[in-house]
Amino acid sequence: RTEPLLQLGSTLGEGAHGLVVEAESGSSASQPSSSRLAVKMCRVSAEGSQADDERSSLEAVMWEVEVLRRLRGHEHIVKLCDVIELADAVFVVMERIEGPCLLEHIHAQPDRMLAEASARHFFRHILAALRHAHSRGYLHCDVKPGNVRLQEYRDGSMSAGLG
């Protein structure tokens, strides 16, 4: 099977368990067009105290992968595309949500507040994602505006999603 190549781009963010970079996939027979993606990179070292920290980060990332696999298919939960495991790193390939986080969006508003209609709209999306996770036995223990991504569409509309 021929896999599309990933072109890694600039850093989108850095979390406790790895660096997240933007990426673009090339096309292949199984995926005829390119896609804009986000790739979480987690290093794996062979030995030492840094290796212990990286192993615990790797375990956390692999748990996140398992949860995303089990929550697959919900429109307001980020889509897991692939996991690439190498000897010294793991790459978690996800859809790239093209928009700010909810916190950035709020800060960009007049008086740093959302209109009530917008707040209700995003809240419905967040609750739908949480309901889906809870129905499968998972709790999201870090729901906050900085962890909610907003997808912007060409018509100017937006939807909220958990990653």
PyMOL commands that set and color helices and strands:
alter all, ss='L'
color gray80, all
select helices_A, chain A and resi 49-70+102-107+110-112+116-135+145-147
alter helices_A, ss='H'
color red, helices_A
select strands_A, chain A and resi 6-15+18-25+36-43+80-85+89-95+148-152+158-162
alter strands_A, ss='S'
color yellow, strands_A
deselect
rebuild
show_as cartoon
